[in-house]
């Protein structure tokens, strides 16, 4: 069975898109292959890696990647996870289903280490639920055409 490919895009490719990539590859890896990139990549946030590790997901080898690394690839789905990426994400991925599922930026959380980690956990769990529900619903549909739907 051919796995569908998903590219998650955020501005820095440091938290939300990294978590989405890791969660989908862990939870839905038999049906989807996920990647992530940023419009202005930086470095993966240690808090994101820590809250993934709490679920038994080792994403420690992750690195932030630029959209340029994927310029020659076509994906079944391109999903932006922050408003900035949604506004600046180029439409160079021919023939894909593009979706925006926005989440707050946990890297902006303030407070104690426990409060900051709680923000990362909350966003991680929101991403897991929303993104995986979206992909499960879209799984049977051809991302290039939904005209076959009949009510």
C-alpha positions, 0 to 999 in steps of 0.5 A: 500500500502506498502511503500518502505524503504530508508536509507540515509547514510553520514559520520556524519549524521548531515546535508545532510542525515538528510535533505534527510530523512526529505524531503522524509518523508515530500514530499513522505511519502505516498510512502516511509519511509526514515531513515538516518545514519552515518558511524561516526555519530555526532549531527544534525546541527542546520542549517540543522534543520533551513532550513528544518523548513523554509519549514514547516518541523519539524525535531527538534527531530532528532538525528544522528544514526550509521549504526549499528542501522540498521544492522538487517534491509533490505531497498529497497534503500540505498543512500549515499550522500557523497563520504566518506560514498560511499567509506566506506558504508558496503554492509550488507543490503541484496538485496537492490538497492544501489545508490550514489548521492553526494552533497557538504557538507554545514557544510564546508561553511565559511562566515557570518551566512547568507552565511552559511545558503545560502549554507545549503538552496542550498544543501537542494534544490539540495537534494530535487530535485535530491533524489526525482526525483531518487525515483520517477523514481525508484518507479515503478521498482523492486529495486532487478531486472531491467532485465525486461526492454525492449527497 
